[in-house]
Amino acid sequence: MRARSPRRPIEQRIRKTPLGAELALSLYTKGCRYAACSFCSLPLLSAGEARVGADDIKAQADYALGAWSKKRLAAVERVSVVNSGSVLDQRTLPTRALCHLLKKLSVLPNLKLVALDTRAEFVEDWELDRLRKRLGKIGLELAVGYETQD
Ligand code: SF4
C-alpha cells in the first residue's frame, strides 16, 4: 500500500444539508489519544504515532480549500472539521495549524458556522479565544460526542 502524504487531508467534500451547503473536512493527523470506543474505526484512518506537524496540517488546509472553485466555496454556509480524534487535542492538531485553517475559512462570504469535533477534556478557554478571534463574526460550535448523534 502506498504511504499517505502528511500534507493531504483524508477527505474534503461539499454536501447539501438542511442547514445549507457544508464543507466537511477530515484532516490527517496523529491518532485519537482515547482510541477506546469499540464501534469506532476512525483511529485506523489516522497517522497513528507518526509525526504530522503543524506545517503539514497547514498544507492540508491549503490543499482542501484549493480543491474547490471560488463559486463552490462562496456557497458554503457551514464547515465541519474532524481529524480521526479530537480537533482540540493539541498533540494531534497544534493550535497554530487550526488558526491557519480558520483564518482561511473566515473569508468565505456566506460562512455562518464552523463546527469542530472534539472530546470535551481538550477544550480550553485560551484556545477558544484564539479561534474565535480568527473567525470574527462566524459562529464556532463544538461537536462533542459527534458519532453518537443522529
Ligand atoms: S469515537 Fe472519538 S474518542 Fe472514541 S475512539 Fe473514535 S475518535 Fe476516539
Backbone and ligand atoms as CSV (ligand in chain L), in Angstrom:
chain,resi,resn,atom,element,x,y,z
A,1,MET,N,N,0.844,-1.199,0.000
A,1,MET,CA,C,0.000,0.000,0.000
A,1,MET,C,C,0.885,1.257,0.000
A,2,ARG,N,N,0.498,2.263,-0.818
A,2,ARG,CA,C,1.285,3.484,-0.909
A,2,ARG,C,C,1.130,4.313,0.370
A,3,ALA,N,N,2.257,4.872,0.843
A,3,ALA,CA,C,2.193,5.676,2.067
A,3,ALA,C,C,1.383,6.948,1.809
A,4,ARG,N,N,0.612,7.352,2.789
A,4,ARG,CA,C,-0.206,8.563,2.665
A,4,ARG,C,C,0.656,9.797,2.918
A,5,SER,N,N,0.451,10.844,2.129
A,5,SER,CA,C,1.177,12.086,2.355
A,5,SER,C,C,0.635,12.801,3.580
A,6,PRO,N,N,1.522,13.276,4.484
A,6,PRO,CA,C,1.034,14.030,5.638
A,6,PRO,C,C,0.531,15.418,5.259
A,7,ARG,N,N,0.700,15.805,3.991
A,7,ARG,CA,C,0.285,17.144,3.557
A,7,ARG,C,C,-1.037,17.124,2.784
A,8,ARG,N,N,-1.731,15.997,2.864
A,8,ARG,CA,C,-3.044,15.883,2.207
A,8,ARG,C,C,-4.088,15.467,3.237
A,9,PRO,N,N,-5.267,16.098,3.227
A,9,PRO,CA,C,-6.322,15.682,4.160
A,9,PRO,C,C,-6.868,14.315,3.776
A,10,ILE,N,N,-7.559,13.682,4.723
A,10,ILE,CA,C,-8.202,12.398,4.406
A,10,ILE,C,C,-9.314,12.630,3.392
A,11,GLU,N,N,-10.070,13.683,3.604
A,11,GLU,CA,C,-11.199,13.944,2.706
A,11,GLU,C,C,-11.657,15.388,2.842
A,12,GLN,N,N,-12.118,15.961,1.747
A,12,GLN,CA,C,-12.820,17.239,1.816
A,12,GLN,C,C,-13.939,17.184,0.792
A,13,ARG,N,N,-15.162,17.399,1.275
A,13,ARG,CA,C,-16.267,17.380,0.320
A,13,ARG,C,C,-17.311,18.404,0.708
A,14,ILE,N,N,-18.019,18.882,-0.297
A,14,ILE,CA,C,-19.102,19.831,-0.053
A,14,ILE,C,C,-20.406,19.072,-0.259
A,15,ARG,N,N,-21.266,19.125,0.752
A,15,ARG,CA,C,-22.526,18.376,0.666
A,15,ARG,C,C,-23.691,19.296,1.024
A,16,LYS,N,N,-24.854,18.935,0.477
A,16,LYS,CA,C,-26.070,19.689,0.794
A,16,LYS,C,C,-26.613,19.198,2.123
A,17,THR,N,N,-27.008,20.102,2.983
A,17,THR,CA,C,-27.657,19.710,4.243
A,17,THR,C,C,-28.895,20.599,4.404
A,18,PRO,N,N,-29.808,20.223,5.300
A,18,PRO,CA,C,-30.987,21.085,5.521
A,18,PRO,C,C,-30.597,22.484,5.990
A,19,LEU,N,N,-29.380,22.630,6.501
A,19,LEU,CA,C,-28.922,23.930,7.004
A,19,LEU,C,C,-28.042,24.655,5.989
A,20,GLY,N,N,-27.987,24.144,4.776
A,20,GLY,CA,C,-27.182,24.802,3.742
A,20,GLY,C,C,-25.983,23.961,3.337
A,21,ALA,N,N,-25.222,24.485,2.375
A,21,ALA,CA,C,-24.059,23.739,1.877
A,21,ALA,C,C,-22.993,23.650,2.968
A,22,GLU,N,N,-22.467,22.441,3.149
A,22,GLU,CA,C,-21.473,22.216,4.195
A,22,GLU,C,C,-20.196,21.641,3.588
A,23,LEU,N,N,-19.073,22.246,3.964
A,23,LEU,CA,C,-17.766,21.675,3.631
A,23,LEU,C,C,-17.367,20.776,4.797
A,24,ALA,N,N,-17.237,19.490,4.521
A,24,ALA,CA,C,-16.824,18.529,5.552
A,24,ALA,C,C,-15.352,18.219,5.313
A,25,LEU,N,N,-14.529,18.564,6.295
A,25,LEU,CA,C,-13.081,18.434,6.139
A,25,LEU,C,C,-12.539,17.455,7.178
A,26,SER,N,N,-11.867,16.436,6.691
A,26,SER,CA,C,-11.261,15.441,7.583
A,26,SER,C,C,-9.745,15.555,7.458
A,27,LEU,N,N,-9.092,16.037,8.513
A,27,LEU,CA,C,-7.651,16.257,8.484
A,27,LEU,C,C,-6.899,14.985,8.886
A,28,TYR,N,N,-5.746,14.811,8.279
A,28,TYR,CA,C,-4.902,13.641,8.569
A,28,TYR,C,C,-3.890,14.027,9.649
A,29,THR,N,N,-4.039,13.433,10.828
A,29,THR,CA,C,-3.180,13.787,11.962
A,29,THR,C,C,-2.813,12.510,12.726
A,30,LYS,N,N,-2.092,12.706,13.825
A,30,LYS,CA,C,-1.887,11.585,14.743
A,30,LYS,C,C,-3.239,11.032,15.189
A,31,GLY,N,N,-3.234,9.801,15.696
A,31,GLY,CA,C,-4.494,9.166,16.032
A,31,GLY,C,C,-5.120,9.649,17.329
A,32,CYS,N,N,-6.364,9.274,17.495
A,32,CYS,CA,C,-7.119,9.613,18.702
A,32,CYS,C,C,-6.380,9.103,19.939
A,33,ARG,N,N,-6.208,9.995,20.926
A,33,ARG,CA,C,-5.493,9.617,22.138
A,33,ARG,C,C,-6.309,8.640,22.994
A,34,TYR,N,N,-7.606,8.743,22.887
A,34,TYR,CA,C,-8.506,7.903,23.673
A,34,TYR,C,C,-8.562,6.496,23.057
A,35,ALA,N,N,-8.954,6.450,21.776
A,35,ALA,CA,C,-8.932,5.202,20.977
A,35,ALA,C,C,-9.483,3.989,21.715
A,36,ALA,N,N,-10.559,4.171,22.457
A,36,ALA,CA,C,-11.093,3.064,23.246
A,36,ALA,C,C,-12.561,2.777,22.944
A,37,CYS,N,N,-13.107,3.361,21.901
A,37,CYS,CA,C,-14.519,3.134,21.572
A,37,CYS,C,C,-14.591,1.972,20.590
A,38,SER,N,N,-15.206,0.892,21.013
A,38,SER,CA,C,-15.150,-0.344,20.222
A,38,SER,C,C,-15.820,-0.203,18.858
A,39,PHE,N,N,-16.792,0.714,18.732
A,39,PHE,CA,C,-17.518,0.871,17.469
A,39,PHE,C,C,-16.758,1.727,16.458
A,40,CYS,N,N,-15.669,2.351,16.890
A,40,CYS,CA,C,-15.078,3.419,16.076
A,40,CYS,C,C,-13.838,2.943,15.311
A,41,SER,N,N,-13.857,3.180,14.016
A,41,SER,CA,C,-12.700,2.809,13.195
A,41,SER,C,C,-11.867,4.029,12.803
A,42,LEU,N,N,-12.244,5.201,13.320
A,42,LEU,CA,C,-11.533,6.424,12.918
A,42,LEU,C,C,-10.023,6.370,13.178
A,43,PRO,N,N,-9.569,5.849,14.347
A,43,PRO,CA,C,-8.113,5.833,14.564
A,43,PRO,C,C,-7.352,5.102,13.462
A,44,LEU,N,N,-8.004,4.156,12.787
A,44,LEU,CA,C,-7.333,3.416,11.708
A,44,LEU,C,C,-7.035,4.312,10.505
A,45,LEU,N,N,-7.780,5.403,10.385
A,45,LEU,CA,C,-7.565,6.332,9.267
A,45,LEU,C,C,-6.470,7.348,9.567
A,46,SER,N,N,-5.985,7.358,10.802
A,46,SER,CA,C,-5.039,8.385,11.227
A,46,SER,C,C,-3.597,7.970,10.928
A,47,ALA,N,N,-2.676,8.868,11.288
A,47,ALA,CA,C,-1.258,8.587,11.108
A,47,ALA,C,C,-0.699,7.758,12.270
A,48,GLY,N,N,-1.549,7.338,13.182
A,48,GLY,CA,C,-1.064,6.590,14.347
A,48,GLY,C,C,-0.138,7.464,15.168
A,49,GLU,N,N,1.052,6.979,15.444
A,49,GLU,CA,C,2.026,7.766,16.215
A,49,GLU,C,C,3.027,8.497,15.310
A,50,ALA,N,N,2.860,8.361,14.005
A,50,ALA,CA,C,3.781,9.048,13.086
A,50,ALA,C,C,3.594,10.562,13.192
A,51,ARG,N,N,4.662,11.304,12.961
A,51,ARG,CA,C,4.603,12.752,13.099
A,51,ARG,C,C,3.873,13.382,11.914
A,52,VAL,N,N,2.873,14.203,12.229
A,52,VAL,CA,C,2.250,15.075,11.225
A,52,VAL,C,C,2.293,16.461,11.853
A,53,GLY,N,N,3.210,17.306,11.386
A,53,GLY,CA,C,3.478,18.583,12.036
A,53,GLY,C,C,2.494,19.676,11.653
A,54,ALA,N,N,2.619,20.809,12.351
A,54,ALA,CA,C,1.722,21.949,12.088
A,54,ALA,C,C,1.820,22.406,10.635
A,55,ASP,N,N,3.038,22.427,10.088
A,55,ASP,CA,C,3.181,22.865,8.695
A,55,ASP,C,C,2.517,21.889,7.723
A,56,ASP,N,N,2.569,20.599,8.064
A,56,ASP,CA,C,1.865,19.613,7.235
A,56,ASP,C,C,0.362,19.877,7.253
A,57,ILE,N,N,-0.156,20.156,8.439
A,57,ILE,CA,C,-1.609,20.361,8.564
A,57,ILE,C,C,-2.026,21.672,7.885
A,58,LYS,N,N,-1.164,22.669,7.966
A,58,LYS,CA,C,-1.450,23.914,7.221
A,58,LYS,C,C,-1.535,23.608,5.722
A,59,ALA,N,N,-0.613,22.761,5.247
A,59,ALA,CA,C,-0.632,22.393,3.822
A,59,ALA,C,C,-1.918,21.641,3.483
A,60,GLN,N,N,-2.420,20.835,4.420
A,60,GLN,CA,C,-3.690,20.139,4.190
A,60,GLN,C,C,-4.833,21.146,4.041
A,61,ALA,N,N,-4.823,22.176,4.886
A,61,ALA,CA,C,-5.875,23.201,4.798
A,61,ALA,C,C,-5.798,23.916,3.451
A,62,ASP,N,N,-4.584,24.266,3.041
A,62,ASP,CA,C,-4.410,24.948,1.746
A,62,ASP,C,C,-4.911,24.056,0.611
A,63,TYR,N,N,-4.565,22.785,0.693
A,63,TYR,CA,C,-4.972,21.842,-0.357
A,63,TYR,C,C,-6.497,21.707,-0.395
A,64,ALA,N,N,-7.101,21.556,0.775
A,64,ALA,CA,C,-8.549,21.329,0.839
A,64,ALA,C,C,-9.319,22.510,0.273
A,65,LEU,N,N,-8.875,23.716,0.600
A,65,LEU,CA,C,-9.608,24.888,0.104
A,65,LEU,C,C,-9.263,25.197,-1.346
A,66,GLY,N,N,-8.067,24.782,-1.765
A,66,GLY,CA,C,-7.676,24.990,-3.158
A,66,GLY,C,C,-8.337,24.011,-4.116
A,67,ALA,N,N,-8.993,22.995,-3.550
A,67,ALA,CA,C,-9.599,21.956,-4.401
A,67,ALA,C,C,-10.925,22.397,-5.001
A,68,TRP,N,N,-11.462,23.514,-4.514
A,68,TRP,CA,C,-12.799,23.944,-4.949
A,68,TRP,C,C,-12.734,25.285,-5.662
A,69,SER,N,N,-13.674,25.506,-6.573
A,69,SER,CA,C,-13.751,26.800,-7.269
A,69,SER,C,C,-14.254,27.864,-6.287
A,70,LYS,N,N,-13.996,29.127,-6.636
A,70,LYS,CA,C,-14.489,30.233,-5.789
A,70,LYS,C,C,-16.008,30.178,-5.665
A,71,LYS,N,N,-16.670,29.785,-6.744
A,71,LYS,CA,C,-18.139,29.737,-6.738
A,71,LYS,C,C,-18.646,28.695,-5.743
A,72,ARG,N,N,-18.023,27.494,-5.752
A,72,ARG,CA,C,-18.467,26.444,-4.809
A,72,ARG,C,C,-18.209,26.881,-3.369
A,73,LEU,N,N,-17.051,27.489,-3.143
A,73,LEU,CA,C,-16.730,27.905,-1.772
A,73,LEU,C,C,-17.629,29.046,-1.302
A,74,ALA,N,N,-18.021,29.899,-2.252
A,74,ALA,CA,C,-18.871,31.037,-1.875
A,74,ALA,C,C,-20.240,30.569,-1.390
A,75,ALA,N,N,-20.658,29.370,-1.794
A,75,ALA,CA,C,-21.973,28.863,-1.385
A,75,ALA,C,C,-21.934,28.180,-0.011
A,76,VAL,N,N,-20.740,27.933,0.492
A,76,VAL,CA,C,-20.621,27.177,1.750
A,76,VAL,C,C,-21.110,28.011,2.935
A,77,GLU,N,N,-22.029,27.411,3.724
A,77,GLU,CA,C,-22.554,28.108,4.909
A,77,GLU,C,C,-22.055,27.498,6.215
A,78,ARG,N,N,-21.629,26.246,6.148
A,78,ARG,CA,C,-21.133,25.563,7.347
A,78,ARG,C,C,-19.865,24.799,6.991
A,79,VAL,N,N,-18.964,24.709,7.950
A,79,VAL,CA,C,-17.786,23.855,7.772
A,79,VAL,C,C,-17.694,22.954,8.999
A,80,SER,N,N,-17.522,21.660,8.781
A,80,SER,CA,C,-17.274,20.764,9.913
A,80,SER,C,C,-15.870,20.190,9.766
A,81,VAL,N,N,-15.144,20.178,10.871
A,81,VAL,CA,C,-13.750,19.731,10.849
A,81,VAL,C,C,-13.599,18.543,11.807
A,82,VAL,N,N,-13.098,17.427,11.284
A,82,VAL,CA,C,-12.790,16.261,12.110
A,82,VAL,C,C,-11.340,15.851,11.835
A,83,ASN,N,N,-10.811,14.986,12.686
A,83,ASN,CA,C,-9.418,14.533,12.467
A,83,ASN,C,C,-9.146,13.137,13.010
A,84,SER,N,N,-10.122,12.263,12.932
A,84,SER,CA,C,-9.943,10.897,13.464
A,84,SER,C,C,-9.594,10.917,14.945
A,85,GLY,N,N,-10.090,11.878,15.637
A,85,GLY,CA,C,-9.818,12.015,17.065
A,85,GLY,C,C,-10.473,13.294,17.548
A,86,SER,N,N,-9.717,14.116,18.265
A,86,SER,CA,C,-10.237,15.378,18.780
A,86,SER,C,C,-9.492,16.541,18.144
A,87,VAL,N,N,-10.233,17.403,17.476
A,87,VAL,CA,C,-9.616,18.556,16.802
A,87,VAL,C,C,-8.905,19.466,17.816
A,88,LEU,N,N,-9.433,19.530,19.046
A,88,LEU,CA,C,-8.818,20.419,20.040
A,88,LEU,C,C,-7.735,19.722,20.878
A,89,ASP,N,N,-7.368,18.511,20.521
A,89,ASP,CA,C,-6.228,17.848,21.176
A,89,ASP,C,C,-4.961,18.374,20.498
A,90,GLN,N,N,-4.223,19.222,21.222
A,90,GLN,CA,C,-3.061,19.867,20.590
A,90,GLN,C,C,-1.938,18.884,20.250
A,91,ARG,N,N,-1.980,17.695,20.851
A,91,ARG,CA,C,-0.990,16.680,20.477
A,91,ARG,C,C,-1.204,16.241,19.028
A,92,THR,N,N,-2.444,16.274,18.584
A,92,THR,CA,C,-2.723,15.857,17.214
A,92,THR,C,C,-2.871,17.049,16.275
A,93,LEU,N,N,-3.385,18.152,16.785
A,93,LEU,CA,C,-3.648,19.294,15.908
A,93,LEU,C,C,-3.227,20.595,16.609
A,94,PRO,N,N,-1.989,21.043,16.366
A,94,PRO,CA,C,-1.493,22.238,17.055
A,94,PRO,C,C,-2.369,23.467,16.766
A,95,THR,N,N,-2.502,24.327,17.776
A,95,THR,CA,C,-3.371,25.496,17.656
A,95,THR,C,C,-3.007,26.358,16.452
A,96,ARG,N,N,-1.714,26.513,16.179
A,96,ARG,CA,C,-1.340,27.406,15.071
A,96,ARG,C,C,-1.800,26.854,13.725
A,97,ALA,N,N,-1.873,25.536,13.615
A,97,ALA,CA,C,-2.385,24.956,12.370
A,97,ALA,C,C,-3.894,25.183,12.263
A,98,LEU,N,N,-4.574,25.042,13.388
A,98,LEU,CA,C,-6.025,25.266,13.394
A,98,LEU,C,C,-6.339,26.740,13.102
A,99,CYS,N,N,-5.553,27.636,13.668
A,99,CYS,CA,C,-5.746,29.072,13.405
A,99,CYS,C,C,-5.551,29.368,11.916
A,100,HIS,N,N,-4.573,28.736,11.306
A,100,HIS,CA,C,-4.330,28.928,9.878
A,100,HIS,C,C,-5.571,28.532,9.074
A,101,LEU,N,N,-6.141,27.380,9.415
A,101,LEU,CA,C,-7.345,26.922,8.718
A,101,LEU,C,C,-8.496,27.916,8.922
A,102,LEU,N,N,-8.717,28.333,10.165
A,102,LEU,CA,C,-9.856,29.211,10.442
A,102,LEU,C,C,-9.687,30.571,9.775
A,103,LYS,N,N,-8.463,31.050,9.708
A,103,LYS,CA,C,-8.224,32.331,9.023
A,103,LYS,C,C,-8.610,32.217,7.547
A,104,LYS,N,N,-8.278,31.106,6.941
A,104,LYS,CA,C,-8.643,30.902,5.531
A,104,LYS,C,C,-10.162,30.782,5.371
A,105,LEU,N,N,-10.789,30.118,6.331
A,105,LEU,CA,C,-12.248,29.967,6.254
A,105,LEU,C,C,-12.965,31.297,6.480
A,106,SER,N,N,-12.357,32.176,7.242
A,106,SER,CA,C,-13.035,33.421,7.639
A,106,SER,C,C,-13.349,34.334,6.458
A,107,VAL,N,N,-12.724,34.100,5.316
A,107,VAL,CA,C,-13.002,34.971,4.155
A,107,VAL,C,C,-14.132,34.408,3.275
A,108,LEU,N,N,-14.657,33.244,3.614
A,108,LEU,CA,C,-15.770,32.708,2.809
A,108,LEU,C,C,-17.002,33.591,3.044
A,109,PRO,N,N,-17.593,34.127,1.976
A,109,PRO,CA,C,-18.586,35.192,2.135
A,109,PRO,C,C,-19.890,34.769,2.799
A,110,ASN,N,N,-20.272,33.499,2.700
A,110,ASN,CA,C,-21.560,33.071,3.275
A,110,ASN,C,C,-21.421,32.146,4.472
A,111,LEU,N,N,-20.200,32.008,4.944
A,111,LEU,CA,C,-19.980,31.066,6.053
A,111,LEU,C,C,-20.582,31.618,7.349
A,112,LYS,N,N,-21.406,30.764,7.979
A,112,LYS,CA,C,-22.074,31.187,9.220
A,112,LYS,C,C,-21.574,30.425,10.444
A,113,LEU,N,N,-21.059,29.197,10.218
A,113,LEU,CA,C,-20.715,28.365,11.375
A,113,LEU,C,C,-19.576,27.406,11.045
A,114,VAL,N,N,-18.658,27.277,12.002
A,114,VAL,CA,C,-17.608,26.255,11.903
A,114,VAL,C,C,-17.774,25.323,13.100
A,115,ALA,N,N,-17.903,24.025,12.832
A,115,ALA,CA,C,-18.068,23.031,13.900
A,115,ALA,C,C,-16.798,22.203,14.009
A,116,LEU,N,N,-16.290,22.067,15.231
A,116,LEU,CA,C,-15.071,21.292,15.484
A,116,LEU,C,C,-15.434,20.063,16.301
A,117,ASP,N,N,-15.003,18.907,15.861
A,117,ASP,CA,C,-15.308,17.639,16.520
A,117,ASP,C,C,-14.240,17.356,17.575
A,118,THR,N,N,-14.647,17.240,18.828
A,118,THR,CA,C,-13.643,17.063,19.878
A,118,THR,C,C,-14.225,16.381,21.102
A,119,ARG,N,N,-13.369,15.704,21.848
A,119,ARG,CA,C,-13.766,15.283,23.186
A,119,ARG,C,C,-13.660,16.496,24.108
A,120,ALA,N,N,-14.531,16.486,25.153
A,120,ALA,CA,C,-14.663,17.672,25.995
A,120,ALA,C,C,-13.390,17.985,26.788
A,121,GLU,N,N,-12.593,16.957,27.148
A,121,GLU,CA,C,-11.436,17.242,28.013
A,121,GLU,C,C,-10.351,18.063,27.333
A,122,PHE,N,N,-10.453,18.226,26.013
A,122,PHE,CA,C,-9.436,19.001,25.309
A,122,PHE,C,C,-9.830,20.468,25.104
A,123,VAL,N,N,-11.017,20.841,25.566
A,123,VAL,CA,C,-11.491,22.220,25.363
A,123,VAL,C,C,-10.836,23.134,26.401
A,124,GLU,N,N,-10.189,24.201,25.927
A,124,GLU,CA,C,-9.543,25.164,26.836
A,124,GLU,C,C,-9.934,26.574,26.411
A,125,ASP,N,N,-10.228,27.402,27.419
A,125,ASP,CA,C,-10.717,28.758,27.133
A,125,ASP,C,C,-9.736,29.569,26.297
A,126,TRP,N,N,-8.439,29.509,26.638
A,126,TRP,CA,C,-7.471,30.344,25.915
A,126,TRP,C,C,-7.452,29.994,24.424
A,127,GLU,N,N,-7.621,28.685,24.142
A,127,GLU,CA,C,-7.588,28.288,22.731
A,127,GLU,C,C,-8.870,28.727,22.019
A,128,LEU,N,N,-10.009,28.582,22.701
A,128,LEU,CA,C,-11.267,29.030,22.092
A,128,LEU,C,C,-11.209,30.520,21.783
A,129,ASP,N,N,-10.614,31.305,22.694
A,129,ASP,CA,C,-10.496,32.756,22.462
A,129,ASP,C,C,-9.712,33.019,21.177
A,130,ARG,N,N,-8.609,32.302,21.010
A,130,ARG,CA,C,-7.796,32.489,19.793
A,130,ARG,C,C,-8.569,32.102,18.542
A,131,LEU,N,N,-9.285,31.003,18.626
A,131,LEU,CA,C,-10.022,30.522,17.457
A,131,LEU,C,C,-11.141,31.497,17.097
A,132,ARG,N,N,-11.833,32.001,18.125
A,132,ARG,CA,C,-12.923,32.958,17.861
A,132,ARG,C,C,-12.392,34.222,17.198
A,133,LYS,N,N,-11.209,34.661,17.620
A,133,LYS,CA,C,-10.611,35.858,17.001
A,133,LYS,C,C,-10.393,35.638,15.518
A,134,ARG,N,N,-9.959,34.450,15.142
A,134,ARG,CA,C,-9.726,34.166,13.705
A,134,ARG,C,C,-11.032,34.179,12.927
A,135,LEU,N,N,-12.111,33.771,13.588
A,135,LEU,CA,C,-13.384,33.631,12.868
A,135,LEU,C,C,-14.198,34.911,12.810
A,136,GLY,N,N,-13.906,35.861,13.672
A,136,GLY,CA,C,-14.684,37.106,13.680
A,136,GLY,C,C,-16.149,36.821,13.991
A,137,LYS,N,N,-17.058,37.228,13.081
A,137,LYS,CA,C,-18.499,37.085,13.358
A,137,LYS,C,C,-19.039,35.683,13.055
A,138,ILE,N,N,-18.221,34.835,12.504
A,138,ILE,CA,C,-18.663,33.470,12.181
A,138,ILE,C,C,-18.771,32.662,13.475
A,139,GLY,N,N,-19.862,31.900,13.600
A,139,GLY,CA,C,-20.093,31.120,14.818
A,139,GLY,C,C,-19.130,29.946,14.942
A,140,LEU,N,N,-18.853,29.569,16.200
A,140,LEU,CA,C,-17.992,28.416,16.468
A,140,LEU,C,C,-18.804,27.415,17.296
A,141,GLU,N,N,-18.856,26.182,16.829
A,141,GLU,CA,C,-19.618,25.145,17.522
A,141,GLU,C,C,-18.682,23.985,17.842
A,142,LEU,N,N,-18.822,23.422,19.032
A,142,LEU,CA,C,-18.045,22.226,19.376
A,142,LEU,C,C,-18.955,21.021,19.284
A,143,ALA,N,N,-18.581,20.080,18.458
A,143,ALA,CA,C,-19.368,18.854,18.285
A,143,ALA,C,C,-18.776,17.807,19.213
A,144,VAL,N,N,-19.361,17.654,20.386
A,144,VAL,CA,C,-18.859,16.719,21.389
A,144,VAL,C,C,-19.721,15.458,21.339
A,145,GLY,N,N,-19.095,14.306,21.170
A,145,GLY,CA,C,-19.868,13.075,21.052
A,145,GLY,C,C,-20.528,12.963,19.703
A,146,TYR,N,N,-19.893,13.474,18.700
A,146,TYR,CA,C,-20.412,13.545,17.335
A,146,TYR,C,C,-20.926,12.199,16.833
A,147,GLU,N,N,-20.166,11.124,17.049
A,147,GLU,CA,C,-20.523,9.830,16.459
A,147,GLU,C,C,-21.795,9.234,17.046
A,148,THR,N,N,-22.221,9.739,18.195
A,148,THR,CA,C,-23.390,9.148,18.823
A,148,THR,C,C,-24.657,9.904,18.476
A,149,GLN,N,N,-24.534,10.991,17.702
A,149,GLN,CA,C,-25.723,11.798,17.396
A,149,GLN,C,C,-26.274,11.436,16.034
A,150,ASP,N,N,-27.551,11.628,15.876
A,150,ASP,CA,C,-28.191,11.446,14.593
A,150,ASP,C,C,-28.031,12.754,13.812
L,1,SF4,S1,S,-15.307,7.737,18.931
L,1,SF4,FE1,FE,-13.964,9.527,19.145
L,1,SF4,S2,S,-12.981,9.211,21.166
L,1,SF4,FE2,FE,-13.799,7.206,20.536
L,1,SF4,S3,S,-12.087,6.175,19.517
L,1,SF4,FE3,FE,-13.339,7.220,17.943
L,1,SF4,S4,S,-12.322,9.193,17.638
L,1,SF4,FE4,FE,-11.597,8.367,19.591
